[in-house]
Amino acid sequence: MQEIRLSNIVARPHLEHFTSNKLHQCLHGGRAGYKSSRNALKIALKTLEDPNCEVIVIRQDYSD
């Protein structure tokens, strides 16, 4: 099995928050900030670690 290091996948600005166990997190920043990719990886990792894990993702709608 190939070893994958999260530090090679997650963008540096989000790595500190990626390893956080804080329940609620609001990420701010512009487009192309890797926020969605970071969240997708964290959700996948948490659901693999805990089969009873439940996830809710709320996105703010910026359309006018």
C-alpha positions in Angstrom: 0.0 0.0 0.0 1.3 3.4 -0.9 1.8 5.9 1.9 0.3 9.4 1.4 1.4 12.3 3.5 -1.3 14.9 4.1 1.3 17.6 4.3 2.0 16.9 0.6 -1.7 17.3 -0.3 -3.1 20.0 1.9 -2.0 23.6 1.0 0.3 25.1 3.7 -2.1 27.9 4.8 -4.7 25.2 5.7 -2.4 22.6 7.2 -2.6 24.0 10.7 -6.4 24.0 10.6 -6.5 20.6 9.0 -5.0 18.9 12.0 -7.3 20.8 14.4 -10.0 18.9 16.1 -12.2 22.0 16.5 -15.8 21.1 15.9 -16.9 24.2 14.0 -14.6 26.0 11.6 -15.3 29.0 9.3 -12.7 29.3 6.6 -12.3 32.7 4.9 -10.5 33.7 1.7 -10.9 34.2 -1.9 -11.3 31.8 -4.8 -8.7 29.2 -5.5 -7.8 29.0 -1.8 -8.0 25.2 -1.6 -10.8 25.4 1.0 -13.1 23.0 -0.7 -10.2 20.5 -1.4 -9.1 20.7 2.2 -12.6 20.1 3.5 -13.2 17.2 1.1 -10.0 15.5 2.3 -10.8 16.1 6.0 -14.3 14.7 5.5 -13.0 11.6 3.8 -10.3 11.0 6.4 -12.7 11.5 9.3 -15.3 9.1 7.9 -12.6 6.5 7.3 -11.3 6.8 10.9 -14.8 6.7 12.5 -17.6 4.6 10.8 -20.2 6.4 13.0 -19.1 9.9 11.8 -21.7 12.2 10.5 -20.9 15.3 8.5 -22.9 18.5 7.6 -21.4 21.0 5.2 -22.9 24.5 4.9 -21.7 26.8 2.2 -22.6 30.5 2.1 -24.3 31.5 -1.1 -22.6 34.5 -2.7 -25.0 35.0 -5.6 -26.9 38.2 -5.7 
